Every structure is written in structure tokens, then in C-alpha cells.
């Protein structure tokens, strides 16, 4: 039980950090005095890196480090990173507490950027290893599963309590030093609690990464590129009798990795010889790449949540009766809506089981289109209110329009995230090789993270095109009131529509496992057992991924 509490504390502390960092856009624009696009660019690049890193960290965990070592590194860097961000606030190192641009010197910038980089590393490491390390614990005399069941309700209550504190109590603490400092203290305590169980944890040794096997397939097939395809099963390396190549001609070039040359064996020629099963797993992973690429646009749309959406909300009317609603309440409602959409997505995938995964992903992309259209309409309304009240050149004044108008776009974005996660998860569960399911999950997040980073490029390109050689005003000005963010949302809506069509085409042409099984070939003992080759025997191959 102690092990479970110590490990779970790392996740509980992370919740408070998430609510504190939800206002980072506001911090960068009001304290650092950055333009809203500059602030959003910093956060989206940081968020993208944090989503891409888990792929590499999972490889390191499986290949050499193990979950315990990764958590020692990630929890420490996470704590130090948040500490650096806290120290970067002007009131810590500056001679006065004024929040002016001149107060942010080179020292503050160095601390902030270093801290954000360390947080990205720590967040990615925790994401990869916390749950996996928890499952490694045997927790004498009870099993991890039984302890988890016993603490499920108290743990849920604690998570809700922390979320409510982060959304309601934390925003009323005015100094930014304390807003970041309190989560930093909680994270330091959670890290200390984790480290205190050093001698009591059960630590599994690294067992090797399936990603290495994929790399081996490409290396081995490259070495044997000029070799002809084999005519019988004696020239093919199989670890199990039931292993076979698919009859599909997709990526046949990789099958040469399984050709046995004189003097080759598994131990001595590990990077020159792969089994049939390893080749087929590599082919499945490569065939998924076109589908992954369609998730980039979803990442671009999702990146607007804690940047442009927050910027819109910052100066809108936040009063609910006499209560001024904190910005973090939007994040709390977003997570609540995502939980409900998650239930709806799970029900839909069960009902339409045969094609549930592609349908779920398509619904996510439809919600992406609707979210962008809704955001564009609401921003147009907000700009009209600003013009009517003469607030175009007064960005610090409150806009007389309720913040709750933004709930529509937040809820649609929550639906996008929920359906995408469930749809992609189901797709991997049904189509991915068992050994690679975890990797493919993080690959998908990494592709969405790439979308976060590409959103910066998207804003730059759209801004430059909108100028049209200087004859028109750039849609992105220094302040939001003078910008045309609504037009950018319309561009994202159009991009999402094109992306939806691309996904439909990819999903329609993708060869699913049940289709593959209908013409699965078994490597036999005669010439007829392997696909006949003409041009392929000369070292050519068909590398289509349909």
C-alpha cells in the first residue's frame, strides 16, 4: 500500500501543476508583456516537445533504464523545473515587484526556459513510467491490483479535491511566485515521498524494446536489397511454425530481412536476420503512418485550448452573480466534459464494434470542424462587442461579453480529444501487434504534439498570406483586440475539413487484420508456397502502404 501511495503521489501533484500552468498564457502576456502569438508559440512548442518525448523515453525505459531509474530522473527534473519557473518570476530576483517588461532580464529568461525544458522532460518521463512502475510492484502481502481497488474511491476523492483547489483556490493567490510556488512545493513533497521508498520497491529489469526490432528489420532488408526473394521455407527464418508473410504485396521489400544466408544465425547476425513475425510487425507499424499523419491537424486545433482560448477568456466578463469566475474553472469544465464524452465514445465504439475505431476517429475530426466554426463565430461576436464599446485600443479593459460563450468551443474540443483518444486506442488494440501497442499509443500522442509545434508555423504562414504583400493588415497584431483570430479559426475549419476527407480515404484503403486474414499466405515447402516474383526477384519491390 505504501508503494502505491508513493508512486501515485507523483500523479496527484501533477494535477495542481496543470491548473497553475493553465494561466501561463496570461502570465507571458501580462508579466512578460509578450504578444499573444509569441506567448502561444512558446507554450505550443513546449507542449509539443512534452508530447513527443515519451516515445524516446519509452524506448530508453525498455532498452536500458527501466521504470524506476526513469522515475528517479523525471521526478527530480520535474521538481527542479517547476522550482526554476517559480524563481523566474520578477518578485523573486527583481528589486521590486512591478510586472513590467524591463523586470524580465536574462537571468529570469534563462531560469524560465530551462525550467520549462526540465518540466517537459519530467512530465514525459512520469507519463511513461508512473503507471508501468506501479504495476511492477508486488506490495507484500497484497497485490497491486487489490490495493488499487481498495484506494480507488479515496484516490478519486483526492483527485477531485486537488482539481477543485487548483481551479478555485489557487487563482485567488495574487503573486505569481506563490501561484507557481505552491505546486512546486507539492511536487517536491511528492518527489521526496517517492524517493523515500527507494529500498522497498520491486524493480523489473529492462527487457528490450520492440522498436529495436523494427529498426533491425529495416537494416537487415537494406543489407539484402540485392538478394532475390526465397523460393521455399528453408530460406526463411521463423521463430514459430505458424509465422507467415501476408499475401499482400505491401512493403514486400522488408521481407528480405528474413532471408537466411550461409553462416547466419539469430545470435551472431541479429542486425542482419529477422524472423517472419518481426518483419510483419514492422510492416504493420509502417502501414499506420499515413493514418497517424492525419492526426497532425487535430493537434493543431487542440493547441488552441490553453493559448488562444485562454487569451480570449482573459479579458471577458467572468462574473457569475457576485463571484468572479477564475480562468481555471474553464479547465475544470473542460475535463468534466471530456469525461462525459469519453463515456459516450466508449458506448459508441461498443455499439459499432466492427468499424468502431475509424468511426470514432472520424467523429473526432467532425467535432474538430465544428469546434473551429463555433470558435470563429464567437470570436466575431466578441470583436463586434469590442468595436461597439470602443475597446479596440484598450486591451486591458474588460469586454462586456460573458466568458461562458466560450464553453461551446471548449466542450467541442473536449469531444474531439475524447473521441480521438478512444478511437485511436481501439484501433491500436485491434490492429497493432501486441508488443507494439504501447509504443503506437505514444506515437499517436507524438504526432499530435507535432501538430502543436506546427501550429506556430501555421500562424506565421497564415499571417504572412493575410498581408498579401503589405496591401492588407496582418491578421495577427500585437493585441488580440486588433487581430482577426476569427479568420484564423475559419482557416483551421477548412483545414480540418480537408483532413477529414484525407482520413476517410486512408481509412478506406487501409488493410485491416480481418481483411488480411482472408488471404493470409502460409510459407510452405514448395515453390507454390511463396508469392511468385518477376521484377521483385531483381531486388525491386512494391512499397505501397495501402
N, C-alpha and C positions, 0 to 999 in steps of 0.2 A: 504493500500500500504506500509506503514511504517513497518508493521509486516512482510510482505513478504520479504522486503529488509533485515530486521534484521536477519530473520531466514536463508535466502539464503546466507548471508554473511559467515555463518559457512561452507557451501559447497565450496564457491569460494576460501576461504583461504586454504582449504584442497588441492586444485589443486596445489598450489605453493609448499606446503609441499611435495606432491607426487613427484614432479620433483626434489626437493632438495634431497630427500631420495633415489632417483634412483641411486645416486652415492655412497650410503652407503657402498657397497661392495668395491669400490675403497678407500674410507676413512679408512676402517678397515684394508685393506692390506697395504696401503701406509703410513698411520699415526700410526696406532696401530701395524703395522708390523706382522699381523697375517697371517697364511697360508690361501690360498684361500678357502680351505674346511672348516676351522674353521670360517672364516668370513661368508661364505654361511650358515653354520649351525646356527649361531646366527640369521641371517636375516630370515631364513626359520622357525625357532621355533617362532620367534616374529610374523612373518606373519601368521603362523598357529593359534597362540593364538588369534590374532586380528580377524580372520575369524570364530573362534569357539565361542568367547564371545557373539556375537549378539544373539545367541539362548537363553542364560541365561538372557541377558539384556531385551530381548523382553518379557520374562516371568515376570520379575520384573516390567516392564512398565505396563503390563496388570493386574498383580495381586495386586500391591500396590503403585508403584511410580507415574505412569503417565508420559506422554511425556515431560512435562515442567520440572519436577524435574530431570528426566534423563538428559535432555539437560543442566541444570544448573551444574550437576555433570560432565558430559562428556566434555563440552566445557571448564570448568575450569581445569580438569585434562589434557586435550589435550594441553592447553596453558602452564601449568606448566611443562608438559613432554618435550615439544619442547624447553622450556627455560633451562631445566636441560641438555638436549643434547647439546645445544649451550655452556653452561658453562663447559661441559666436554671436550671441545676442548683444546689442550695444550696451546694455546696462551692466554687463559683466566686466568688459575690458575698457569701455569708454569712460572718459572723465565725467560724463553727465548722462542722463537717461533720455535725452531727446531722441526721437526717432527720425533722424534726418539722414540724407544720403551721405553726408560727409562723415557720419559716425561709423560707417561701414568701411573700415580700412582693409589693408592687405591681410592683416592678422585674422580679422573676422572672416574674410572670404576664404582664406586658407583653411581655417577651422571648419567652416560650414561645408565646403566642398569635400574635404577629407572625411568629415563626419557622415555626409550623405553617401559617399562611396563605401565606407565601412558598414553603414546601415544596410545598403544593398547586398553586400557580402553576407552580413549576419542574417538578414531576412531570408536570403536564398538558401543558406545552409540550414537554418531552422526548418524551413519549408520541406527540405529534402529528408531530414533525419529525425525530427522530433517524433513523428508517429511511428516510423520504422523502428527507432530505438526503443520506443515504448513496447512494441510487440516482441522485442528481443528479451524483455525481462520475464523471468520465471516467478519472481516475487514469492519467495518462500513464506508460508507453505501454500498460499493461494496462487492461482494462475492470474496472468494479467487480465484476461477476459472477465473473470469473476470480479476482480477488484474494480475494473472499469464499469461493470454493471452496477456494483454497489454505489459507486460515486457518480453515477450518471445524472441523477436528479440534483444532488448538491453542486456538481460541476456545472450543470445547466444554469442553476440559480446564480452561481458565482459569475458565469459569463454574462448573463443578463444584467447583473448588478454592476459589473465593471463597465459594460456598454452604456448603461444609464448614467453612471458617474462621468464617463468620458463625454457623453453628449450634452448633459445638462449642467453638471457642477464645474467641470474643467473650464468652460468658456467664461465663467464669471471671475476667473483669476486673471487680472489685467496684465501684470508684467509677463512678457514673453519668456523671460528667464524661468519663471515658475511654470508656465504652460508646458514648456519642454522639459523643465527640471523634474517635475513630479513624475511623469512617465519614465524619465531617466533613472530616478531613484527606485521606482518599482521594478524596472528592468534589471538594475544592478542587484536588487534583492533576489529576484528570480534566478539570476545567474549564480549568485552565491549559494542559493538553495540547491541548484543543480550540481554545482561543484562539490557541495558537502557530502554528496552520496557517491563520490569517486570510487571508494573501495567496495561499495555494496552492489554496484551494477553488474549485470551479466552482459558481457561484451562478445558479440559474434565476430569472427574474423572475416575479412573481405573474401568473397567467393569468385571474383572475376566479373567483368562487365560483358553483357551481350552486345554492347556497342562495339567492343573489340572484335567480336565475331563478324559483324557487318564490315568493318574495315578490312579484316582478313580476307573476306570474300572478294572485295574489290582488288586487293593487292594480288591475290592468287590468280584471279582471272586475267589481270593485266600481264602477269608473268607468262601465262599460257595463251595469250591472244592469238598467236600464230598456229596453235595446235588444232587439228581437226576434231570435230565432235566425235565421241566414242560410239562404237557400233554394238557393244554388249556391256552387260553389267559388271563384268570383271575389271573393266577400266574405270569404274565409278566407285568412289569411296562413300560407303553408307555405314552409319553407326547403328541403325536399326533395320530390320528386314523389311518393315513396312514403309520406309522412306522412299519417296518417288518424286520426280520432276513433274510439274504440271504440263499438260499438253499445250497450254498457251505458249505462243511464241514470244510473249512479252519478256524482255530482258534476258534472252537466251544466252547472251554473251557471258553472263555471270555463271552459267552452268559449267563453264570450263574450269572453274575453281575446284571442282570435284574430280577432275581427271587425275588418275593415278599414273605418274611417270615412273620409270625404273628407278629404284632406290629410294622412293619416297615413302614415308610413314607419318602417322599423326604426330608423334613426339618430335622427330627431327625436322619435319617440314611443316611446322604449324602455320607459317605465313605463306606457304605455297600449296597447301592442300586443305580443303574444307569439305565437310560432309554435305550430302544432298539436302539434309534438313536445314543446315546453316545457310546454304545458298537460297533455299525457298524463303527463309525468314528475311534475308536481305532483300529479296525481290519484293516481298510484301511491303517492307518499310519504304522502299523506293517508290512503289506504286502509289503510296499515300501522299507523296509530296505535292502533286497538283491540288489535292483536296486541302492540304494544310495551307497552301498559298492563298486560298480563298478566305482564310481566317484573318488575313492581314487587315482588310478593310474593317472587319469587326473590331479589331484592336484600335484602329484609328478613331472609330466612333466612341468606343469605351473610354478612350483617353480624355474625352471632354468632361467627364464626370467631376473630377476633383480639380479641374483647371477652369475651363470656360463657364461651366455651370456654376461653380463656386463664385467666379468673378461676377456673373450676373446677379447672384443672390446677395452678394456682399452689401450692395447699396439699395436694395429693395426694402419695402416696408415689412418688417419682421414682427409686427405686433399682433398678438392674439389676445384681444382684450387688453389687459394691463401688462401682460407678460411679453417681453421681447424675446422671441424665439432664437436660440443660438443656432449658428450655421450647422453645427454637428448634428442637430436633430434631423436634418436632411439625410445625413449618412445613416442615422438610426432607422429612418423610414425606408431608405433605400434597401438596407439589409433585411428589414421586415418584409418588404415587397418581394425581394429576391427569394426569401424563404417560402413564400406562398407560391410564387412562380415555379420554384423548384418542385413543390408538391404537384402542381398542375403538369409540369413537364414529365415527372415520373409516371403519373397516371396516363398521360398521352402515349408515352413510349411503351407502356404495358398493353394498352389497347390496340395500338397499331404495331404489333411486335415485329412483323415480317420486314417492314420498311420503316420502323420507328426512328432509327438513328438519322437517316437522311432527312426525314420529315421534320424531326426536332431541330436539326441544324438549319433547314430552310425556314422554319418558323422564326428562329433567332434572327435570320437575315431580313425577314419581313419586318420584324419588330425594329430592326436597325433603321430601315427606311422610314417607318412611322415615327420613330424617335427623332430623326433628323428633321422631318417635316414639321412635327409638333414644336421642336425647339426653334425652328425658323419662324413659325407663326407667332410664337410667344415673344421672341426677341423683336420682331417687327412691332408688336403691340407695345413692348417696353420702350422702344425708340420713339414711337408716336407720343407716348405719355411724356417722355423727356422733352420733346420738341414743344408740346403744348404748354409745359410749365417752364420753358426757358432754361433747362438744366444741361444743355449741350456742353457748355464750357464750365460747368460746376460739377466735376466728377465726384467730389466729396460729399455732395448733398444727397439726402435720401430721396429715392424715386418713389412717388406716391402710387405704387403698384404692389399688391401683395406678393410676398415671396412664395406663397402656396400655388401660384400659377406654374411654378417650376416643377411641382410634384408630378405633373403629367409626363414630362420628359424623363424625370428620374425613374418613375415607375416603368416606363417603356424600356429604359436602359437596363433596369433590373431584370426585366423579362428576357432581354437579349442575352445577358450574362448567364441567367439560369438555364435557358433552353440550349444555349451553345455548350455549356459545361456538361449538361445531361446528355445531349445528343452526341457530342464527341466522345464522352465516356462510354456510352453504349456502343458506339461504332468501334472503338478500340476493344471493348470487351468481346464483341462478336467476331471481329475481323483480324485483330492483331495476334501475333504469336504470343504464347503465354510468357515467354522470357522477356518480351519487349514491351509489355503493356504499360509498365510504369514509365519507361522512357518515352513512349509515344504521348503519354499524358503531359509530360513536361515539355516535349517538343511542341505540342499544341499551344501551351502557355507561352513558350518562347516565340512562336510565330505571332501571337497576339502582342507580345512585348515588342516585337519588331514593328508592329503596327503603331504602338505608342511612339516609338522613335521616328517612324516615317511621318507621323502627324506633324512633326516640326517642319519637315521638308514640304509637306502638303500646304501648310500655312504660308511658307515662304513663296512657293510656286504660285499659289492662288493669288497672293498679294501682288506679286510681280505682274501676273497676267492682268489683274484688275486695273493696274496703272495704264496699260496699253501705250507704252512709250512716253509716259508723262502727261498724256492728254486728259487722263482721269485721275481721281483720287484713289490711293491705295485703300483697300477695304479694311486694313488693319492699321489704325492710328495708335498714338501713344496711350490714349484712354479708351475705355470701352464705349463711352457715350458718343465719341466721334467716329467709331468704327462701324462696319456693316457686318457684324457677326452673323446676322440672319442670312445673308447671301452665302457665306461660307457653309452654313448648315444646309442650304439648298444644294450646294456642290456636293457635300457629303451624302445627301439623299440620292442624288443622281449616281454617284459612285457606288453607293450601296445597291441600287437597282441593277447596275451593270454586274456587280459582284454576285448578286443573287442569280442572274442568268448564267454566269460562269460556273457557279456551284452546281446548278441544275444540270448543265452539260457534263461536268466532271462526274457528278454522282450517277448520271445515267450511263456513262461509258465505263465506270469503274467495274472491275470484275470481282464480284463478291465471292465469299467462300463457298456458298451453296451452288453458285454457278460453276465455280472452279471444280467442285467435286463431281459435277455431271460429266466432265470429260477428263478426269484425272488419269494420267498415264502411269503405269507401273513399270519400272525398269526391269525387263526380263532377261532372258539368257540368250536370245537370238537377235538378229538384225531388226526384226519387226518390232521389237520391244521399245526401241528408241525412235524419236521422230526422224524421218529421213531428211537429209540436208543436201542442198546443192551449193548455192553460193555460201551458205553458212560454213561448209566444210573448209572453205578457203580462209576462214578466220573472220568472216563478216557475220553480222548478227542484227537482229531486229531489236531495237531498244525502246519500243513504244511502251507507254505506261498505262494504256487503257485497260 
